[in-house]
């Protein structure tokens, strides 16, 4: 048996999405900028995807910019905003919990003369609003916060953050990295006060290499990719029509019966946590409803569980589980080629001996209870063996 529990790294492309993409690649393969019928057919797929996604977000299709994925969306949001607003100020606020696709462009901006303030978090990975309020200044032009943490699953109070930012700094732009949130949580950027929202398709059963940036009408962005002027000059380059079409359908499918999908994953998560607590030397990072009570349910995403394992390095455990057909991540899969101690785990106070002994289990609506039970069984089997080996 196999148990794929690494859905925060990537998900299986939905069958309907695969079929649509094959149709676009095989039959309706025109360039959407071409003036002939093939081009117009391709352009129709792009419009339909924009309509599907804008219907979910309750925004206008023209407020969507299609990108190559979450990393480009984050880079476009941060660098594009900073370049457009640099005459108004050079102060940017973010948190210590952000993904590398946020921290790296912010480091670039720091080298370009911008000042970056990184907010700390509490032991569950939540930003303290009073510290955000204290960090905001008249020259603050941008605030960037991750909606759902990719390592421990904590949900940030984005609506409260938005109100605080827009009250204290009316001209500042509020960016949300929603790469782990879209498809799992209901999102309404205008109602929630979100100005920019980054999304990646392959996190919700769409194809890799495509994503989008929601950019509210009032936001001014400086383009960071130049060329043929596609997408209203905001992101030049021929659109990835198969990817965009697939992403649009995947988004529609993800939000179909979202409540039912959430209930299913919540049920899986609680069962998994109960099993984790039966094993020796394991601790859960972030919110844990089996320990913190039902109030924790609203403060964490249902699909991510971070577990620290006493006495076993994460890479060793990852491969031991892999040998049994259980697939998990050691931290963020996006950073696996450049291993380093997790900033998130350090920020929430994970003890030093556990920083390199933490694995992430992540579910999706297709995950079954049989997979959860198999993963727990595999954990219970390999841990005593690995610990005996370490002690020797």
N, C-alpha and C positions, 0 to 999 in steps of 0.2 A: 504493500500500500504506500501511497505518497500523501503527504500533507504539505501543500504549498501555503506557508504562512508568512509570506514576504510581499504582501500586496501593497505595502507602502512604498516598496521599491518599484514595482510595476505590476500590472494586472494583465490577465489574459484578455486579448481583444475579443469582444462579444461576436458571436457568430453572425448576427445580422449586420454588424459593422464590417466584418470581413467581406461579406457578400456585396455590400454597397461599394466598398473600395475597389473590389475586383471589377465591378461594373464600370466604375469611373475610369480605371486604368485601361480596361480592355475595349470599351465601347465609346465612352464619352470623355475622351482623352485630350480634348482641345485645350489651348492656352486661353484662359479667361480674358486676356486682353485682346485676343483676335476678334476681328469684326464679322467673321463668317459664322455660319450656324454652329459649327463645332465649338467655336469660342463662346458663343452665347449659351450653349448647353453647359459648358464648364462653369461659366459665370453664374448660371442658375443654381448649381450645387453650392457655390460659395454663399449666395444670397439665402438659400434655404438653411444652411448651417447657422448663419447669422440670425435668421428669424427664430430658429429653434432655441439658440442660446439666449437671445434677448428676451424671448418669452419666459424663460426660466428666471432670468435676473430682473425682469420687469424694467428693462431699459430699452433704448433705441438701438437698432442694428448698427447705426453709424458710430456708436460708442464702443464698438468692438474692433480691436486690431489683432489680426491673426499673426501668430509668431511661430518660431520653431520649437517652442516649449516653455516650461517654467523659467529656465535660466534666462532666456532672452527677454521674456516678459518682465522679470525682475530688473534686469539691466536697463531695459527701455524705461521702465517706471522711474527708477532712481536717477540714472544719468540724464535721461530726458527732462525730468522735472528740475534737477539741479541746474542744468545748462539754461533752461528757459527762465528760471527765477533768480539767477545769481546776482542780478542787480538789486533785488529786494533783500537779499541776505544770503549767508553761507552757512547757516547752522541747521544741522540735520539730527533728528532724534531717532534712535532705534533701540533694540534690546540686545542683551548678551545671548539670547536664545535663537538668533536667526540662522537660517541656512547659509551655506557658503555662497550661493548665488545672490545673496544680499550683502553679506560681509565683504566679499571681494570687490564688487563695484563701489561700495562705500569706501574701501581702502583706496581705490583709484581716485575717488573724489577728494579724499583727505590729502592725497599727494597733489591734487590740483588746487588746494587752498581752502577746501571746505572743512568746517569743524564738525566732528561727529561725537555725539553724546550717546553712550550705551547704558541703558537702564538695567539695573539688576532685577532679579525675580525672587519670589519667595520659594519655600521648600517644595511647593507643588508645581513650580514653573509658571506662576501667574505674575504679571507685571503689577506693581503697586501704583495705583492711580495718583497717590499723593506725591510719589517720586517723579512721575511723568509731569504733573502740574508744576513741580519745582524746576524741572528741566526746560520747560517752554520759555521762550524769550521773544522779544519783538522781531528779532532777525531769524527766527525759526521758519524755514521754508518747506520742510518736509518731515513727516513722521512715518516710519515704516515698522509694522508689527506683523508677525506671523499669526494667522488665525488659529490653526491647529498645529501644535508642535510636532514635527516629523519624527521625533525620537520618543517622546513620552506621552504624546496625545493630549496635552493640556489645551483647553480652549481659552483664548484670551477674550476679555469682555470688550469686543470691538465697538459696540454701540456706545458704551460709556467712554471709551477712549476717544471716539470720534467727537462726541459732544464736548469733551474737555478740550480737544485740540481746536475745534472750530470756534469755541467760545473764547479761549485764551489767545489764539492766533488765527483770526478769520481768513487770512490770506494763505495760510499754510495748507499743504496738500497732504491728505492722509492716504497712505498706501498700505494695502493688506496683501500679504502673500497667502493666497487661499489654495495652494497646491494640494494640501492634505485635507482641505475642507470642502471644496467643490465636489458635489456628488454625494456627500455624506451629511451635509447640513443645509437647511434652507438659507439662501443668501439673497438679500435684496439691497444692493449697494446704495441706492438713493435713500431708502428708508433708514438704513443703518449708518448713513453719513460717510460711506466709503467713496473716495474719489478715484482711486486706482486699485484694480484687483487682478492679481496674477493667477493664471490657471494653466495646468498641464494635462493634456489629454490622456496619457497612458496611466494615470492614477485612477481612472474610472472606466476602464475597459474600452478605451479608445486606442488609437495607434500612437506609437512613439514618434518623436520629431515634429510635434505640432502642439500648439497651445494658443492662448489668447490673452490679451490685456484689455480689461474693461477700463475705459478712460472717459470719465464724466465730461459732459459738454463744456463745463466751466474750466477744465484743466488745460493748461498750456504745456505741451511737450515739445522738446527739441528732438527731431529725428536723430537716430544714431546709425541708421542704415540708409544709404543714398543710392540712387540709380534711376530706375525707370518711372518713379513716381506712383507706383501702385499704392492702393489703400489710402487715397487722398494725401499722398506724399509722406505719410507717416511711417511706412515700412515698405521700402522699395524691394523689388524682387518678385518673380513670378510666383503666384500663390500655389501652395501645395494642395491642389484641389482634392485628390483622394484623401489626404490626411484631414483636411478641413471638413469634408463631407462626413468622414467617419467620426470625427470628433463631435460634430453636431448631432448625429444620431446617437452616439454613446452618451452624450449629455442628456438627451431626451429619455433614453432608457434608464439612466441613473436616477432621474427624478420621478420616474414612474413608480408609484407606491413607495415613496421614500420612507414613510412612517413604518410600513411593513418591513422594509430592509433594515431600518434602525432597530426595530424590535428584535429581529432575528439576530443581528450582531450583538446587541445588548445581552441576549440570552446566551450566546456563545461565549461572550466575554466573562460573564459572571461564573459560568461553569468552569471556564479555564482558570480564572482567579482562585476559585475554591480548590481546584486541583493543585495549583501552584503552592498554595498555603499548606498543603499536605506534605510537601517535599521539604527536606531539611536544607537549611542554608540558602534559601531563595527569598529575595525581597523585591517588591514592586516599586517602581519609581513613578512619581506623579500621583494622580488621584486613583484611589482604589476603593470602590464602593463596598467591597466585602469587609474593609477595615474602617473606612471613613463614613459609611452610611450612605443611604440613597441620595442624599444631597449632592454627592460627588458625581452622580450620573450626568447632571447638566454642566459639569465643569470639565469633562473629558470627552474625547471622541471615542466612539464604540469600537473602532477598528485597530487601535494601537495599544499594545501592552509592552512596557519595558521592564525587563527582569534582570536583576543583578544576582550573580551566582557565586557564592563564597567558595574560594579555593580552585576555581577553574577559569582559565582565560577564555574570553569570548570566542576567539578564532578556533580554539581547540574544541569547544562545545559545538560551535557552528558546524564543523566538519564531522564531528561524531554524530550529530543529528542528520547531517546530509547522507552519511553512510546508511542511515535507516530510512531515507526518503522523506525527511522532514526538513523543509527549507525556511530559514530565518535569516535575519541580518545581524551583523555586529555593528550597531550604530546606524548611521545613515549610509545607505548603499551608494549614494552619489559621491561619497568621499572615500570609498573603499580603496581606491588606487593611491590615496594620499593619507594613510592612517595617522591619526593623531588623537590625543585625549579629547573626548567630547566636551565642547564648551557648555552644552546644555546640562550634562550630568554634573560638571563642576559647579555650575551656577545654582543647581538645586541642592547642592550639598552632599552628593553621593561620596561616601568615604573613599580615600585614595586607593585602598586595596581592591575596590570594586569598580573603579573607573575603566579598567581594561578587562572586566569580567561581566559585561552587560550585553544582553542580546535583546533584539526587538522582534516580537511576534506581531504580525498584522494580518487582519482578516478582510474579507469582502463578502458581499451578499451571497456569493456562491460557496463560501466555506461551509462545510458540514460539521455536525456534531461528531461524526465518526472521525474526521480529521483532527478535531480538538482532542478527542480521547486518545487517538493514536499518538499525537504529539506528547501528551502527558505521560503516556506509557513509555514512550521512547526516552523522555527526560528521566523518569524514574529508573530506567534501566541503565543509562549511560553515566549518570552522575556518580554513583558509588565507584564505578570502575575508574573514571577519570580522576576522582579524588584520591584513590589508592595510588594511582600512578604518580600524581603530584607529590604525595607525601614521601614516596620512595626517592 
